[in-house]
Amino acid sequence: MGGLILILSYWHLFLLWMNNQMKQPLLSVIICLLYFTFFAAFPCPAETKDVELRGRVIDIMTQPVAGAEVYLYDSSQIKRPADFISQKTKTDGSYKLTVPAGVYWAVAILRQTGSSFGPLQVGDKHSGEPLILDLKNNKIKEMDFTVMDLRDAVRHSRKRSEELFEIRGRILDVHEKPVAMAYVLADSRSNPAPEIPQYLSAWTDIEGKYSMYLPAGEFYLGTSTVMPPSPKEELSHFIEIAGDMQGVDFILQNPPE
């Protein structure tokens, strides 16, 4: 559109020049200057380009996952409603999503409740840390996601099958009020930094409840409100796992504002 306007403007100037070159040359020069001043002050707006993001959502056995959604965020802060959400994946795991060109943080989630919002629940499947997608220079971008639940994630990270035990409890603040959207971290080392701890729970719900799976053994547990957790996060709660455990609560000293 901007190019067409410019062409028409040049044509108009040419006609003015032909009509006035012998009669009013000074007027022609003034009109030219006015045209160039106008278009310099009011440039034509750039057209917004859309990008089609498409691909498949699969599980850790590479089988297609139906009913999952791909979430896109315009920043790394993903503990909030997504800026864009795809339609639910089809039986072949395929999805398609058209968004304005830009940089996005992307995750795929299969929720057992069917809702598109709220913290992850036990049984939900998630693709893990968000992928950074640069969609500035593409018309079509293909990206696949692998989703897994907490039990799958633990087994996948250890790369072998073993018995896992469920640990449940709550995260509370110093006033014993529940803290939502926080994690429980677990590692065989008390200070795994700068590495990410070996295990983590799903986000706590509005009641501060969490659930995680651990194999038998000795672990250090801690909490965090960000992912990846800060290297300063302490895993100071020692626990020995020999079976399912209930009521493993934590007091978060610095809850999110």
Sequence and secondary structure as in RCSB ss.txt:
>XXXX:A:sequence
MGGLILILSYWHLFLLWMNNQMKQPLLSVIICLLYFTFFAAFPCPAETKDVELRGRVIDIMTQPVAGAEVYLYDS
SQIKRPADFISQKTKTDGSYKLTVPAGVYWAVAILRQTGSSFGPLQVGDKHSGEPLILDLKNNKIKEMDFTVMDL
RDAVRHSRKRSEELFEIRGRILDVHEKPVAMAYVLADSRSNPAPEIPQYLSAWTDIEGKYSMYLPAGEFYLGTST
VMPPSPKEELSHFIEIAGDMQGVDFILQNPPE
>XXXX:A:secstr
 HHHHHHHHHHHHHHHHHHHTTT HHHHHHHHHHHHHHHHHS       EEEEEEEEE TTS B TT EEEEESS
S  SS  SEE     TT EEEEEEESSEEEEEEEE SS  SSSS  TT EE  S EEEE SS SEEE  EE B H
HHHHHHHHTS   EEEEEEEEE TTS B  S EEEEESSS  TTS  SEE     TT EEEEEEESEEEEEEEES
SSS  TT    EEEEESS B    EE SS   
